[in-house]
Amino acid sequence: MSTRRNVLKYFAGAIISSAGGSLLTTGCSAGLATLHTKIRHNTILVSKAEAPQLSALNEILLIYAAGLTTPIILRSIEGQGVIALSLECTHRGCEVRPFPNSLECTCHGSEFNTLGEVVEGPAIQPLKKFKVVEKTNSWTIEIP
Ligand code: FES
């Protein structure tokens, strides 16, 4: 498990801004940069101007959208680009919490790595991964 000090240090760089009908804030999720938006045509559009932190490795953005039961996390991963994972635990559906090098479920202790792969059970399935299409000025997350 990650230490509280590491978590606070990691999340200290969150930003506040708003644009384009979406709202980017530092919310109640431990100061994480958070985007509140909508799903349009089975996609979520994230402007790079709204999430400049994703140009740095391992930085994240939480996305809340009407119709999603749990948020999506966008994270910049070395060699992978920006990936999108559901924060719904594959064990029994609790919301997992992002940490600097992991995603952890407080319900029964499952732990996932930054790619959403199971590190520790009881979960046995990886977190759901969404396709991300990167364009010059945005990322589009495809919601099936
Ligand atoms: S719901 Fe996440 S470990 Fe059980």
Backbone and ligand atoms as CSV (ligand in chain L), in Angstrom:
chain,resi,resn,atom,element,x,y,z
A,1,MET,N,N,0.828,-1.184,0.000
A,1,MET,CA,C,0.000,0.000,0.000
A,1,MET,C,C,0.879,1.256,0.000
A,2,SER,N,N,0.395,2.310,-0.605
A,2,SER,CA,C,1.130,3.552,-0.653
A,2,SER,C,C,1.000,4.295,0.668
A,3,THR,N,N,2.020,5.053,0.989
A,3,THR,CA,C,1.952,5.823,2.217
A,3,THR,C,C,1.194,7.111,1.980
A,4,ARG,N,N,0.579,7.629,3.043
A,4,ARG,CA,C,-0.189,8.866,2.946
A,4,ARG,C,C,0.701,10.019,2.482
A,5,ARG,N,N,1.943,10.079,2.968
A,5,ARG,CA,C,2.856,11.150,2.577
A,5,ARG,C,C,3.094,11.136,1.072
A,6,ASN,N,N,3.330,9.950,0.515
A,6,ASN,CA,C,3.563,9.853,-0.929
A,6,ASN,C,C,2.346,10.298,-1.720
A,7,VAL,N,N,1.176,9.942,-1.231
A,7,VAL,CA,C,-0.055,10.302,-1.929
A,7,VAL,C,C,-0.232,11.811,-1.921
A,8,LEU,N,N,-0.059,12.436,-0.765
A,8,LEU,CA,C,-0.222,13.885,-0.685
A,8,LEU,C,C,0.803,14.598,-1.554
A,9,LYS,N,N,2.041,14.117,-1.562
A,9,LYS,CA,C,3.083,14.717,-2.387
A,9,LYS,C,C,2.710,14.579,-3.865
A,10,TYR,N,N,2.214,13.414,-4.227
A,10,TYR,CA,C,1.881,13.140,-5.618
A,10,TYR,C,C,0.769,14.040,-6.121
A,11,PHE,N,N,-0.220,14.286,-5.276
A,11,PHE,CA,C,-1.384,15.024,-5.720
A,11,PHE,C,C,-1.285,16.524,-5.493
A,12,ALA,N,N,-0.189,16.996,-5.005
A,12,ALA,CA,C,-0.040,18.414,-4.697
A,12,ALA,C,C,-0.050,19.281,-5.939
A,13,GLY,N,N,0.188,18.725,-7.105
A,13,GLY,CA,C,0.290,19.529,-8.312
A,13,GLY,C,C,-0.996,19.679,-9.085
A,14,ALA,N,N,-2.136,19.391,-8.497
A,14,ALA,CA,C,-3.403,19.476,-9.218
A,14,ALA,C,C,-3.705,20.917,-9.636
A,15,ILE,N,N,-4.509,21.063,-10.680
A,15,ILE,CA,C,-4.801,22.385,-11.218
A,15,ILE,C,C,-6.293,22.643,-11.268
A,16,ILE,N,N,-6.631,23.908,-11.450
A,16,ILE,CA,C,-8.030,24.293,-11.589
A,16,ILE,C,C,-8.177,25.105,-12.865
A,17,SER,N,N,-9.129,24.756,-13.709
A,17,SER,CA,C,-9.456,25.553,-14.886
A,17,SER,C,C,-10.799,25.081,-15.431
A,18,SER,N,N,-11.347,25.818,-16.378
A,18,SER,CA,C,-12.564,25.365,-17.030
A,18,SER,C,C,-12.580,25.861,-18.459
A,19,ALA,N,N,-13.203,25.083,-19.359
A,19,ALA,CA,C,-13.285,25.460,-20.770
A,19,ALA,C,C,-14.177,24.486,-21.507
A,20,GLY,N,N,-14.730,24.951,-22.632
A,20,GLY,CA,C,-15.397,24.080,-23.582
A,20,GLY,C,C,-16.580,23.298,-23.061
A,21,GLY,N,N,-17.328,23.801,-22.093
A,21,GLY,CA,C,-18.506,23.093,-21.610
A,21,GLY,C,C,-18.188,22.013,-20.608
A,22,SER,N,N,-16.938,21.723,-20.403
A,22,SER,CA,C,-16.542,20.779,-19.378
A,22,SER,C,C,-15.962,21.574,-18.225
A,23,LEU,N,N,-15.894,20.957,-17.093
A,23,LEU,CA,C,-15.363,21.646,-15.931
A,23,LEU,C,C,-14.223,20.831,-15.350
A,24,LEU,N,N,-13.076,21.463,-15.263
A,24,LEU,CA,C,-11.908,20.818,-14.693
A,24,LEU,C,C,-11.629,21.468,-13.350
A,25,THR,N,N,-11.613,20.675,-12.312
A,25,THR,CA,C,-11.446,21.215,-10.962
A,25,THR,C,C,-10.516,20.332,-10.161
A,26,THR,N,N,-10.129,20.843,-9.031
A,26,THR,CA,C,-9.590,19.955,-8.018
A,26,THR,C,C,-10.763,19.647,-7.115
A,27,GLY,N,N,-11.187,18.427,-7.081
A,27,GLY,CA,C,-12.381,18.055,-6.342
A,27,GLY,C,C,-12.050,17.401,-5.026
A,28,CYS,N,N,-12.988,16.617,-4.559
A,28,CYS,CA,C,-12.832,15.973,-3.271
A,28,CYS,C,C,-11.989,14.710,-3.356
A,29,SER,N,N,-11.540,14.353,-4.546
A,29,SER,CA,C,-10.757,13.126,-4.714
A,29,SER,C,C,-9.283,13.395,-4.433
A,30,ALA,N,N,-9.003,13.769,-3.189
A,30,ALA,CA,C,-7.630,13.983,-2.728
A,30,ALA,C,C,-6.898,15.024,-3.559
A,31,GLY,N,N,-7.620,16.016,-4.076
A,31,GLY,CA,C,-6.974,17.081,-4.825
A,31,GLY,C,C,-6.589,16.718,-6.231
A,32,LEU,N,N,-7.091,15.625,-6.745
A,32,LEU,CA,C,-6.761,15.218,-8.102
A,32,LEU,C,C,-7.428,16.135,-9.111
A,33,ALA,N,N,-6.753,16.388,-10.227
A,33,ALA,CA,C,-7.388,17.110,-11.318
A,33,ALA,C,C,-8.566,16.271,-11.793
A,34,THR,N,N,-9.728,16.894,-11.865
A,34,THR,CA,C,-10.961,16.168,-12.143
A,34,THR,C,C,-11.750,16.882,-13.223
A,35,LEU,N,N,-12.195,16.144,-14.210
A,35,LEU,CA,C,-12.990,16.688,-15.300
A,35,LEU,C,C,-14.413,16.162,-15.193
A,36,HIS,N,N,-15.382,17.069,-15.164
A,36,HIS,CA,C,-16.794,16.697,-15.194
A,36,HIS,C,C,-17.289,17.008,-16.590
A,37,THR,N,N,-17.762,16.003,-17.289
A,37,THR,CA,C,-18.130,16.197,-18.680
A,37,THR,C,C,-19.278,15.269,-19.060
A,38,LYS,N,N,-19.547,15.164,-20.363
A,38,LYS,CA,C,-20.634,14.333,-20.866
A,38,LYS,C,C,-20.100,13.365,-21.912
A,39,ILE,N,N,-20.830,12.262,-22.065
A,39,ILE,CA,C,-20.541,11.329,-23.148
A,39,ILE,C,C,-21.340,11.789,-24.357
A,40,ARG,N,N,-20.652,11.982,-25.472
A,40,ARG,CA,C,-21.322,12.389,-26.708
A,40,ARG,C,C,-20.936,11.417,-27.811
A,41,HIS,N,N,-21.955,10.816,-28.444
A,41,HIS,CA,C,-21.722,9.861,-29.524
A,41,HIS,C,C,-20.750,8.753,-29.067
A,42,ASN,N,N,-20.988,8.232,-27.874
A,42,ASN,CA,C,-20.175,7.152,-27.299
A,42,ASN,C,C,-18.704,7.507,-27.150
A,43,THR,N,N,-18.433,8.782,-26.981
A,43,THR,CA,C,-17.055,9.198,-26.740
A,43,THR,C,C,-17.014,10.301,-25.685
A,44,ILE,N,N,-15.866,10.407,-25.072
A,44,ILE,CA,C,-15.570,11.538,-24.191
A,44,ILE,C,C,-14.366,12.246,-24.798
A,45,LEU,N,N,-14.532,13.525,-25.038
A,45,LEU,CA,C,-13.465,14.324,-25.630
A,45,LEU,C,C,-12.756,15.100,-24.518
A,46,VAL,N,N,-11.453,14.968,-24.455
A,46,VAL,CA,C,-10.655,15.705,-23.471
A,46,VAL,C,C,-9.668,16.570,-24.234
A,47,SER,N,N,-9.832,17.851,-24.089
A,47,SER,CA,C,-8.912,18.787,-24.726
A,47,SER,C,C,-7.567,18.762,-24.005
A,48,LYS,N,N,-6.502,18.774,-24.776
A,48,LYS,CA,C,-5.171,18.806,-24.147
A,48,LYS,C,C,-4.976,20.097,-23.366
A,49,ALA,N,N,-5.684,21.145,-23.767
A,49,ALA,CA,C,-5.597,22.411,-23.028
A,49,ALA,C,C,-6.205,22.260,-21.634
A,50,GLU,N,N,-7.165,21.322,-21.484
A,50,GLU,CA,C,-7.795,21.102,-20.182
A,50,GLU,C,C,-6.961,20.202,-19.285
A,51,ALA,N,N,-6.012,19.496,-19.859
A,51,ALA,CA,C,-5.251,18.521,-19.070
A,51,ALA,C,C,-3.769,18.551,-19.440
A,52,PRO,N,N,-3.138,19.698,-19.265
A,52,PRO,CA,C,-1.726,19.796,-19.654
A,52,PRO,C,C,-0.820,18.903,-18.823
A,53,GLN,N,N,-1.281,18.511,-17.635
A,53,GLN,CA,C,-0.453,17.657,-16.788
A,53,GLN,C,C,-0.198,16.297,-17.423
A,54,LEU,N,N,-1.054,15.883,-18.359
A,54,LEU,CA,C,-0.886,14.563,-18.971
A,54,LEU,C,C,0.291,14.505,-19.939
A,55,SER,N,N,0.935,15.637,-20.178
A,55,SER,CA,C,2.147,15.604,-20.999
A,55,SER,C,C,3.329,15.070,-20.189
A,56,ALA,N,N,3.179,14.973,-18.881
A,56,ALA,CA,C,4.224,14.423,-18.017
A,56,ALA,C,C,3.867,12.984,-17.638
A,57,LEU,N,N,4.864,12.133,-17.537
A,57,LEU,CA,C,4.637,10.727,-17.223
A,57,LEU,C,C,3.990,10.541,-15.862
A,58,ASN,N,N,3.075,9.592,-15.804
A,58,ASN,CA,C,2.383,9.145,-14.599
A,58,ASN,C,C,1.442,10.182,-13.996
A,59,GLU,N,N,1.215,11.276,-14.705
A,59,GLU,CA,C,0.218,12.232,-14.229
A,59,GLU,C,C,-1.169,11.732,-14.616
A,60,ILE,N,N,-2.188,12.188,-13.904
A,60,ILE,CA,C,-3.519,11.627,-14.125
A,60,ILE,C,C,-4.594,12.700,-14.196
A,61,LEU,N,N,-5.721,12.291,-14.731
A,61,LEU,CA,C,-6.938,13.098,-14.754
A,61,LEU,C,C,-8.101,12.161,-14.469
A,62,LEU,N,N,-8.920,12.525,-13.484
A,62,LEU,CA,C,-10.140,11.759,-13.213
A,62,LEU,C,C,-11.265,12.343,-14.046
A,63,ILE,N,N,-12.064,11.490,-14.657
A,63,ILE,CA,C,-13.171,11.953,-15.488
A,63,ILE,C,C,-14.480,11.389,-14.950
A,64,TYR,N,N,-15.393,12.307,-14.649
A,64,TYR,CA,C,-16.750,11.933,-14.254
A,64,TYR,C,C,-17.669,12.333,-15.397
A,65,ALA,N,N,-18.496,11.404,-15.843
A,65,ALA,CA,C,-19.427,11.703,-16.926
A,65,ALA,C,C,-20.771,11.076,-16.608
A,66,ALA,N,N,-21.838,11.812,-16.875
A,66,ALA,CA,C,-23.183,11.281,-16.673
A,66,ALA,C,C,-23.315,9.973,-17.444
A,67,GLY,N,N,-23.862,8.974,-16.799
A,67,GLY,CA,C,-24.027,7.673,-17.435
A,67,GLY,C,C,-22.961,6.673,-17.042
A,68,LEU,N,N,-21.873,7.141,-16.494
A,68,LEU,CA,C,-20.836,6.234,-16.005
A,68,LEU,C,C,-21.070,6.001,-14.511
A,69,THR,N,N,-21.051,4.751,-14.081
A,69,THR,CA,C,-21.261,4.462,-12.670
A,69,THR,C,C,-20.029,4.781,-11.830
A,70,THR,N,N,-18.871,4.716,-12.456
A,70,THR,CA,C,-17.626,5.066,-11.767
A,70,THR,C,C,-16.793,5.924,-12.713
A,71,PRO,N,N,-15.890,6.724,-12.151
A,71,PRO,CA,C,-15.071,7.564,-13.026
A,71,PRO,C,C,-14.078,6.759,-13.861
A,72,ILE,N,N,-13.520,7.463,-14.819
A,72,ILE,CA,C,-12.433,6.931,-15.648
A,72,ILE,C,C,-11.177,7.691,-15.259
A,73,ILE,N,N,-10.073,7.011,-15.260
A,73,ILE,CA,C,-8.800,7.678,-15.011
A,73,ILE,C,C,-7.988,7.682,-16.299
A,74,LEU,N,N,-7.500,8.859,-16.652
A,74,LEU,CA,C,-6.530,8.974,-17.746
A,74,LEU,C,C,-5.168,9.099,-17.088
A,75,ARG,N,N,-4.208,8.330,-17.563
A,75,ARG,CA,C,-2.855,8.404,-16.999
A,75,ARG,C,C,-1.846,8.293,-18.122
A,76,SER,N,N,-0.825,9.088,-18.035
A,76,SER,CA,C,0.249,9.066,-19.014
A,76,SER,C,C,1.274,8.014,-18.599
A,77,ILE,N,N,1.444,6.992,-19.441
A,77,ILE,CA,C,2.309,5.855,-19.111
A,77,ILE,C,C,3.472,5.802,-20.102
A,78,GLU,N,N,4.672,5.621,-19.585
A,78,GLU,CA,C,5.846,5.530,-20.449
A,78,GLU,C,C,5.693,4.386,-21.445
A,79,GLY,N,N,5.876,4.692,-22.714
A,79,GLY,CA,C,5.790,3.683,-23.756
A,79,GLY,C,C,4.370,3.332,-24.173
A,80,GLN,N,N,3.362,3.856,-23.486
A,80,GLN,CA,C,1.963,3.522,-23.775
A,80,GLN,C,C,1.157,4.745,-24.205
A,81,GLY,N,N,1.685,5.933,-23.930
A,81,GLY,CA,C,0.901,7.146,-24.151
A,81,GLY,C,C,-0.104,7.314,-23.035
A,82,VAL,N,N,-1.212,7.964,-23.349
A,82,VAL,CA,C,-2.260,8.176,-22.357
A,82,VAL,C,C,-3.237,7.002,-22.432
A,83,ILE,N,N,-3.480,6.378,-21.294
A,83,ILE,CA,C,-4.422,5.251,-21.253
A,83,ILE,C,C,-5.620,5.639,-20.401
A,84,ALA,N,N,-6.749,4.972,-20.641
A,84,ALA,CA,C,-7.985,5.231,-19.902
A,84,ALA,C,C,-8.461,3.933,-19.260
A,85,LEU,N,N,-8.655,3.985,-17.946
A,85,LEU,CA,C,-9.127,2.820,-17.205
A,85,LEU,C,C,-10.376,3.172,-16.423
A,86,SER,N,N,-11.280,2.213,-16.335
A,86,SER,CA,C,-12.418,2.355,-15.431
A,86,SER,C,C,-11.921,2.185,-14.002
A,87,LEU,N,N,-12.494,2.956,-13.088
A,87,LEU,CA,C,-12.134,2.794,-11.680
A,87,LEU,C,C,-13.093,1.841,-10.971
A,88,GLU,N,N,-13.852,1.059,-11.724
A,88,GLU,CA,C,-14.741,0.066,-11.119
A,88,GLU,C,C,-13.960,-1.221,-10.873
A,89,CYS,N,N,-13.844,-1.588,-9.619
A,89,CYS,CA,C,-13.121,-2.808,-9.256
A,89,CYS,C,C,-13.800,-4.016,-9.887
A,90,THR,N,N,-13.001,-4.904,-10.433
A,90,THR,CA,C,-13.550,-6.087,-11.105
A,90,THR,C,C,-13.904,-7.200,-10.128
A,91,HIS,N,N,-13.670,-6.971,-8.839
A,91,HIS,CA,C,-14.083,-7.978,-7.860
A,91,HIS,C,C,-15.581,-7.870,-7.595
A,92,ARG,N,N,-16.005,-6.768,-6.979
A,92,ARG,CA,C,-17.433,-6.587,-6.698
A,92,ARG,C,C,-17.922,-5.176,-6.976
A,93,GLY,N,N,-17.162,-4.426,-7.733
A,93,GLY,CA,C,-17.676,-3.155,-8.234
A,93,GLY,C,C,-17.421,-1.912,-7.415
A,94,CYS,N,N,-16.668,-1.994,-6.347
A,94,CYS,CA,C,-16.334,-0.774,-5.604
A,94,CYS,C,C,-15.449,0.124,-6.471
A,95,GLU,N,N,-15.355,1.372,-6.085
A,95,GLU,CA,C,-14.502,2.304,-6.814
A,95,GLU,C,C,-13.077,2.193,-6.282
A,96,VAL,N,N,-12.143,1.919,-7.178
A,96,VAL,CA,C,-10.743,1.850,-6.767
A,96,VAL,C,C,-10.169,3.258,-6.712
A,97,ARG,N,N,-9.125,3.432,-5.913
A,97,ARG,CA,C,-8.524,4.749,-5.733
A,97,ARG,C,C,-7.146,4.792,-6.382
A,98,PRO,N,N,-6.862,5.877,-7.083
A,98,PRO,CA,C,-5.547,5.989,-7.726
A,98,PRO,C,C,-4.463,6.435,-6.751
A,99,PHE,N,N,-3.323,5.797,-6.867
A,99,PHE,CA,C,-2.126,6.156,-6.114
A,99,PHE,C,C,-0.992,6.331,-7.121
A,100,PRO,N,N,0.142,6.857,-6.693
A,100,PRO,CA,C,1.213,7.148,-7.649
A,100,PRO,C,C,1.617,5.953,-8.519
A,101,ASN,N,N,1.664,4.770,-7.946
A,101,ASN,CA,C,2.106,3.616,-8.729
A,101,ASN,C,C,1.132,2.457,-8.694
A,102,SER,N,N,-0.104,2.742,-8.336
A,102,SER,CA,C,-1.075,1.658,-8.236
A,102,SER,C,C,-2.490,2.212,-8.212
A,103,LEU,N,N,-3.440,1.290,-8.256
A,103,LEU,CA,C,-4.858,1.589,-8.054
A,103,LEU,C,C,-5.322,0.580,-7.011
A,104,GLU,N,N,-5.959,1.054,-5.950
A,104,GLU,CA,C,-6.262,0.174,-4.835
A,104,GLU,C,C,-7.731,0.247,-4.455
A,105,CYS,N,N,-8.273,-0.907,-4.128
A,105,CYS,CA,C,-9.674,-0.997,-3.730
A,105,CYS,C,C,-9.745,-1.175,-2.225
A,106,THR,N,N,-10.460,-0.275,-1.566
A,106,THR,CA,C,-10.529,-0.333,-0.109
A,106,THR,C,C,-11.587,-1.315,0.384
A,107,CYS,N,N,-12.434,-1.805,-0.520
A,107,CYS,CA,C,-13.484,-2.731,-0.066
A,107,CYS,C,C,-12.909,-4.057,0.419
A,108,HIS,N,N,-12.069,-4.695,-0.399
A,108,HIS,CA,C,-11.528,-5.997,-0.012
A,108,HIS,C,C,-10.032,-6.109,-0.299
A,109,GLY,N,N,-9.397,-4.995,-0.652
A,109,GLY,CA,C,-7.938,-4.995,-0.736
A,109,GLY,C,C,-7.305,-5.310,-2.080
A,110,SER,N,N,-8.065,-5.404,-3.142
A,110,SER,CA,C,-7.431,-5.661,-4.439
A,110,SER,C,C,-6.528,-4.498,-4.826
A,111,GLU,N,N,-5.459,-4.828,-5.527
A,111,GLU,CA,C,-4.528,-3.810,-5.993
A,111,GLU,C,C,-4.213,-4.074,-7.459
A,112,PHE,N,N,-4.157,-2.993,-8.220
A,112,PHE,CA,C,-3.882,-3.056,-9.658
A,112,PHE,C,C,-2.677,-2.164,-9.946
A,113,ASN,N,N,-1.906,-2.515,-10.976
A,113,ASN,CA,C,-0.806,-1.637,-11.357
A,113,ASN,C,C,-1.351,-0.506,-12.232
A,114,THR,N,N,-0.475,0.380,-12.679
A,114,THR,CA,C,-0.925,1.557,-13.422
A,114,THR,C,C,-1.524,1.201,-14.781
A,115,LEU,N,N,-1.309,-0.026,-15.244
A,115,LEU,CA,C,-1.925,-0.487,-16.485
A,115,LEU,C,C,-3.267,-1.171,-16.221
A,116,GLY,N,N,-3.654,-1.280,-14.950
A,116,GLY,CA,C,-4.924,-1.908,-14.594
A,116,GLY,C,C,-4.827,-3.414,-14.392
A,117,GLU,N,N,-3.627,-3.960,-14.410
A,117,GLU,CA,C,-3.450,-5.398,-14.214
A,117,GLU,C,C,-3.474,-5.725,-12.724
A,118,VAL,N,N,-4.031,-6.889,-12.401
A,118,VAL,CA,C,-4.140,-7.295,-10.993
A,118,VAL,C,C,-2.756,-7.575,-10.418
A,119,VAL,N,N,-2.483,-6.954,-9.291
A,119,VAL,CA,C,-1.250,-7.211,-8.548
A,119,VAL,C,C,-1.577,-8.064,-7.326
A,120,GLU,N,N,-2.744,-7.787,-6.737
A,120,GLU,CA,C,-3.156,-8.514,-5.545
A,120,GLU,C,C,-4.674,-8.665,-5.549
A,121,GLY,N,N,-5.178,-9.867,-5.252
A,121,GLY,CA,C,-6.608,-10.141,-5.233
A,121,GLY,C,C,-7.285,-9.599,-3.992
A,122,PRO,N,N,-8.559,-9.921,-3.905
A,122,PRO,CA,C,-9.286,-11.014,-4.550
A,122,PRO,C,C,-9.680,-10.800,-6.017
A,123,ALA,N,N,-9.587,-9.606,-6.572
A,123,ALA,CA,C,-9.929,-9.439,-7.989
A,123,ALA,C,C,-9.019,-10.338,-8.838
A,124,ILE,N,N,-9.566,-10.881,-9.918
A,124,ILE,CA,C,-8.756,-11.706,-10.811
A,124,ILE,C,C,-8.722,-11.137,-12.225
A,125,GLN,N,N,-9.629,-10.205,-12.524
A,125,GLN,CA,C,-9.676,-9.599,-13.848
A,125,GLN,C,C,-9.075,-8.198,-13.797
A,126,PRO,N,N,-8.402,-7.771,-14.875
A,126,PRO,CA,C,-7.866,-6.410,-14.906
A,126,PRO,C,C,-8.994,-5.390,-14.962
A,127,LEU,N,N,-8.645,-4.142,-14.641
A,127,LEU,CA,C,-9.616,-3.055,-14.788
A,127,LEU,C,C,-9.959,-2.895,-16.260
A,128,LYS,N,N,-11.189,-2.462,-16.531
A,128,LYS,CA,C,-11.627,-2.248,-17.901
A,128,LYS,C,C,-10.827,-1.103,-18.524
A,129,LYS,N,N,-10.314,-1.361,-19.709
A,129,LYS,CA,C,-9.522,-0.354,-20.417
A,129,LYS,C,C,-10.326,0.151,-21.607
A,130,PHE,N,N,-10.336,1.461,-21.789
A,130,PHE,CA,C,-11.034,2.081,-22.910
A,130,PHE,C,C,-10.024,2.506,-23.969
A,131,LYS,N,N,-10.427,2.420,-25.229
A,131,LYS,CA,C,-9.569,2.867,-26.324
A,131,LYS,C,C,-9.461,4.392,-26.273
A,132,VAL,N,N,-8.242,4.887,-26.436
A,132,VAL,CA,C,-7.988,6.327,-26.474
A,132,VAL,C,C,-7.368,6.670,-27.816
A,133,VAL,N,N,-7.972,7.617,-28.507
A,133,VAL,CA,C,-7.425,8.100,-29.780
A,133,VAL,C,C,-6.844,9.484,-29.526
A,134,GLU,N,N,-5.543,9.601,-29.775
A,134,GLU,CA,C,-4.884,10.892,-29.558
A,134,GLU,C,C,-4.828,11.675,-30.857
A,135,LYS,N,N,-5.224,12.923,-30.760
A,135,LYS,CA,C,-5.103,13.846,-31.886
A,135,LYS,C,C,-4.213,15.002,-31.443
A,136,THR,N,N,-3.976,15.933,-32.320
A,136,THR,CA,C,-3.060,17.029,-32.022
A,136,THR,C,C,-3.458,17.789,-30.758
A,137,ASN,N,N,-4.749,18.062,-30.629
A,137,ASN,CA,C,-5.201,18.907,-29.519
A,137,ASN,C,C,-6.113,18.210,-28.518
A,138,SER,N,N,-6.281,16.903,-28.664
A,138,SER,CA,C,-7.233,16.234,-27.772
A,138,SER,C,C,-6.983,14.728,-27.689
A,139,TRP,N,N,-7.656,14.143,-26.697
A,139,TRP,CA,C,-7.776,12.688,-26.604
A,139,TRP,C,C,-9.264,12.375,-26.672
A,140,THR,N,N,-9.613,11.338,-27.419
A,140,THR,CA,C,-10.991,10.858,-27.466
A,140,THR,C,C,-11.038,9.471,-26.842
A,141,ILE,N,N,-11.866,9.340,-25.829
A,141,ILE,CA,C,-12.043,8.042,-25.150
A,141,ILE,C,C,-13.292,7.402,-25.724
A,142,GLU,N,N,-13.155,6.199,-26.224
A,142,GLU,CA,C,-14.304,5.506,-26.808
A,142,GLU,C,C,-15.006,4.696,-25.723
A,143,ILE,N,N,-16.305,4.976,-25.556
A,143,ILE,CA,C,-17.119,4.292,-24.549
A,143,ILE,C,C,-18.050,3.331,-25.293
A,144,PRO,N,N,-17.800,2.036,-25.212
A,144,PRO,CA,C,-18.628,1.091,-25.975
A,144,PRO,C,C,-20.058,1.000,-25.454
L,1,FES,S1,S,-14.769,-4.840,-4.657
L,1,FES,FE1,FE,-12.675,-4.354,-4.902
L,1,FES,S2,S,-11.630,-5.897,-3.822
L,1,FES,FE2,FE,-13.706,-6.420,-3.607
